[in-house]
């Protein structure tokens, strides 16, 4: 190993020993400053998001989703769990049995399967064109006018497994977490939200916490982990 001024490890002499001591002190200083930064950085306060999960019993001509399809969704949810853990956002999932989609000119989930103060997540094989015209495999919406196809007081996300991929579910959650589903929607706003959220998601996948996703802590379907049952 070559040292400064052409000195080698076996014959460094006093000059080399001085250089080594300075190098060691520098490395110790860098390590200490890094440790200090880690200790001084406050850990993120965990946020818990309530999800009301429904597997479409009416899929495949009322045969329901297959075990393979359910396993595929579970893999998508696990990916979302890992990605949002970087922002200290966790999921509390409750599964509803027997839920199905109704299509009467537009797609809807019967109210009896929906819960307030939660994200209602319906998983099916293929979504109707009324909510997934671009065949992305996902759609999310917040409360709207009663009678609209995605309206009233509930928060919803739809996943169509035939068109969705591993990035679809984190993308749809992002619309809720960044509060897109709590604002009035237009085509231009939706396009901007898609681009912006995908950028934030790319950073989060590299382990970066995204403060803009953590604004959801004050939503009715979220809470801080250390305040169970409370909405802050």
C-alpha positions as CSV (number, residue, x, y, z in Angstrom):
1,X,0.0,0.0,0.0
2,X,1.5,3.3,-1.1
3,X,1.5,6.3,1.3
4,X,2.0,10.0,0.6
5,X,5.4,11.1,-0.5
6,X,6.2,7.6,-1.8
7,X,6.5,5.9,1.6
8,X,5.5,2.3,2.1
9,X,4.0,0.6,5.2
10,X,7.2,-1.1,6.2
11,X,9.4,2.0,6.2
12,X,7.1,4.9,6.9
13,X,9.3,6.4,9.6
14,X,8.2,9.3,11.7
15,X,6.5,11.1,8.9
16,X,4.4,8.1,8.0
17,X,3.4,7.5,11.6
18,X,2.3,11.1,11.9
19,X,0.3,10.7,8.6
20,X,-1.4,7.5,10.0
21,X,-2.3,9.2,13.2
22,X,-3.9,12.1,11.4
23,X,-5.7,9.7,9.1
24,X,-7.0,7.7,12.1
25,X,-8.2,10.9,13.8
26,X,-9.9,12.0,10.7
27,X,-11.7,8.7,10.3
28,X,-12.7,8.7,14.0
29,X,-14.0,12.2,13.6
30,X,-16.1,11.3,10.6
31,X,-17.5,8.2,12.4
32,X,-18.3,10.2,15.5
33,X,-20.0,12.9,13.6
34,X,-22.1,10.3,11.7
35,X,-23.0,8.6,15.0
36,X,-23.9,11.9,16.5
37,X,-26.1,12.7,13.5
38,X,-27.9,9.4,13.9
39,X,-28.5,10.0,17.6
40,X,-29.7,13.5,17.1
41,X,-32.1,12.7,14.3
42,X,-35.5,12.0,15.9
43,X,-37.1,8.8,14.7
44,X,-40.3,9.4,12.7
45,X,-43.5,9.0,14.7
46,X,-45.2,5.9,13.2
47,X,-48.6,6.4,11.4
48,X,-51.1,3.6,11.2
49,X,-53.6,3.6,8.2
50,X,-56.8,1.6,8.5
51,X,-57.7,-0.5,5.4
52,X,-61.0,-2.3,4.8
53,X,-60.0,-5.1,2.4
54,X,-62.5,-6.8,0.1
55,X,-61.9,-9.5,-2.4
56,X,-64.6,-9.5,-5.1
57,X,-66.8,-12.5,-4.6
58,X,-68.5,-11.7,-7.9
59,X,-65.3,-12.0,-10.0
60,X,-65.1,-14.7,-12.7
61,X,-68.9,-15.1,-13.0
62,X,-69.5,-15.3,-9.2
63,X,-66.7,-17.8,-8.7
64,X,-64.6,-15.3,-6.8
65,X,-60.8,-14.7,-7.0
66,X,-58.6,-17.7,-7.2
67,X,-56.0,-18.5,-4.6
68,X,-53.3,-17.5,-7.1
69,X,-54.9,-14.1,-7.5
70,X,-55.3,-13.6,-3.8
71,X,-51.6,-14.5,-3.3
72,X,-50.7,-12.0,-6.1
73,X,-52.5,-9.2,-4.3
74,X,-50.9,-10.2,-1.0
75,X,-47.5,-9.8,-2.7
76,X,-48.5,-6.4,-3.9
77,X,-49.6,-5.4,-0.4
78,X,-46.3,-6.6,1.0
79,X,-44.4,-4.5,-1.4
80,X,-46.5,-1.5,-0.4
81,X,-45.8,-2.3,3.3
82,X,-42.1,-2.3,2.7
83,X,-42.0,0.9,0.6
84,X,-44.1,2.9,3.0
85,X,-42.2,1.7,6.0
86,X,-39.5,4.2,4.9
87,X,-41.9,7.0,5.7
88,X,-43.0,5.2,9.0
89,X,-46.4,4.5,7.5
90,X,-47.9,1.2,8.5
91,X,-51.1,-0.7,7.6
92,X,-53.8,-2.2,9.7
93,X,-55.9,-4.4,7.5
94,X,-59.3,-5.9,8.2
95,X,-60.8,-8.3,5.6
96,X,-64.5,-8.2,4.8
97,X,-66.0,-11.5,3.8
98,X,-68.5,-11.8,0.9
99,X,-68.0,-8.4,-0.6
100,X,-68.7,-7.9,-4.3
101,X,-68.8,-5.2,-7.0
102,X,-72.2,-4.2,-8.5
103,X,-72.3,-2.9,-12.1
104,X,-75.5,-1.0,-13.0
105,X,-74.3,1.4,-15.6
106,X,-71.4,2.2,-13.3
107,X,-69.3,0.3,-10.9
108,X,-70.0,0.5,-7.1
109,X,-69.5,-1.4,-3.9
110,X,-72.7,-1.9,-2.0
111,X,-72.8,0.3,1.1
112,X,-73.2,-2.6,3.5
113,X,-69.6,-3.6,2.8
114,X,-68.1,-0.1,3.2
115,X,-66.7,1.4,6.4
116,X,-66.2,5.1,7.3
117,X,-62.9,6.3,8.7
118,X,-61.0,3.7,6.6
119,X,-59.7,3.2,3.1
120,X,-62.0,0.7,1.4
121,X,-59.9,-1.4,-0.9
122,X,-61.7,-3.6,-3.4
123,X,-59.7,-6.2,-5.3
124,X,-61.1,-7.8,-8.4
125,X,-60.0,-9.4,-11.7
126,X,-60.7,-6.5,-14.1
127,X,-62.1,-3.1,-13.5
128,X,-64.9,-1.5,-15.5
129,X,-64.0,1.2,-18.1
130,X,-66.1,3.7,-16.0
131,X,-63.3,3.7,-13.4
132,X,-60.3,2.4,-15.3
133,X,-60.6,3.8,-18.8
134,X,-56.8,3.8,-19.3
135,X,-56.4,0.2,-18.1
136,X,-53.9,1.0,-15.4
137,X,-55.4,-1.6,-13.0
138,X,-56.1,1.0,-10.2
139,X,-58.3,3.8,-9.2
140,X,-58.8,5.8,-6.0
141,X,-61.4,8.4,-4.9
142,X,-62.5,10.2,-1.8
143,X,-66.0,11.4,-0.7
144,X,-68.1,13.0,-3.3
145,X,-71.7,13.9,-4.1
146,X,-74.2,11.2,-3.2
147,X,-75.2,9.2,-6.3
148,X,-71.9,9.6,-8.1
149,X,-70.2,6.4,-9.1
150,X,-67.4,6.9,-6.6
151,X,-69.2,9.4,-4.4
152,X,-70.7,9.8,-0.9
153,X,-68.7,9.8,2.3
154,X,-66.3,6.8,1.8
155,X,-62.7,6.6,0.7
156,X,-62.2,3.9,-1.9
157,X,-59.4,2.2,-3.9
158,X,-60.0,-0.4,-6.6
159,X,-57.4,-2.8,-7.9
160,X,-57.9,-4.9,-11.1
161,X,-55.4,-7.7,-11.0
162,X,-55.4,-8.4,-14.7
163,X,-54.0,-4.9,-15.5
164,X,-52.2,-4.0,-12.2
165,X,-48.6,-4.6,-11.4
166,X,-46.4,-4.3,-8.4
167,X,-46.3,-0.5,-8.6
168,X,-50.0,0.0,-8.9
169,X,-51.0,-0.4,-5.2
170,X,-48.3,1.9,-3.8
171,X,-49.4,4.4,-6.4
172,X,-53.0,4.3,-5.4
173,X,-52.2,4.5,-1.7
174,X,-50.1,7.6,-2.6
175,X,-53.3,9.4,-3.9
176,X,-54.8,9.0,-0.4
177,X,-51.6,9.7,1.6
178,X,-50.8,12.9,-0.4
179,X,-54.4,14.0,0.2
180,X,-55.3,14.0,-3.5
181,X,-58.6,12.2,-2.7
182,X,-59.5,15.0,-0.4
183,X,-59.4,17.7,-3.1
184,X,-61.5,18.5,-6.1
185,X,-60.4,16.6,-9.2
186,X,-59.7,17.6,-12.8
187,X,-57.9,15.9,-15.6
188,X,-55.0,18.2,-15.3
189,X,-54.8,17.8,-11.5
190,X,-54.9,14.1,-11.8
191,X,-52.1,14.0,-14.4
192,X,-49.9,16.3,-12.2
193,X,-50.7,14.2,-9.1
194,X,-49.7,11.0,-10.9
195,X,-46.3,12.4,-12.0
196,X,-45.6,14.0,-8.6
197,X,-46.5,10.9,-6.6
198,X,-44.5,8.6,-8.8
199,X,-41.4,10.8,-8.3
200,X,-41.9,10.7,-4.5
201,X,-42.4,7.0,-4.7
202,X,-39.2,6.5,-6.6
203,X,-37.4,8.4,-3.7
204,X,-39.2,6.4,-1.1
205,X,-38.1,3.1,-2.8
206,X,-34.5,4.2,-2.1
207,X,-35.3,4.4,1.6
208,X,-36.1,8.1,1.8
209,X,-38.9,9.2,4.1
210,X,-41.4,11.4,2.2
211,X,-43.0,14.1,4.4
212,X,-45.7,14.8,1.9
213,X,-47.1,11.2,2.4
214,X,-47.0,11.7,6.2
215,X,-49.5,14.6,5.9
216,X,-52.2,11.8,6.0
217,X,-51.7,11.5,9.7
218,X,-54.5,13.9,10.2
219,X,-57.0,12.1,8.0
220,X,-60.0,10.3,9.4
221,X,-58.6,6.9,8.4
222,X,-55.1,7.4,9.9
223,X,-53.7,7.8,13.4
224,X,-50.4,8.0,15.2
225,X,-49.4,4.6,16.5
226,X,-48.9,5.9,20.0
227,X,-52.4,7.3,20.2
228,X,-54.7,4.2,19.5
229,X,-58.2,5.1,18.7
230,X,-57.5,8.8,18.4
231,X,-57.4,10.9,15.2
232,X,-55.0,13.8,15.6
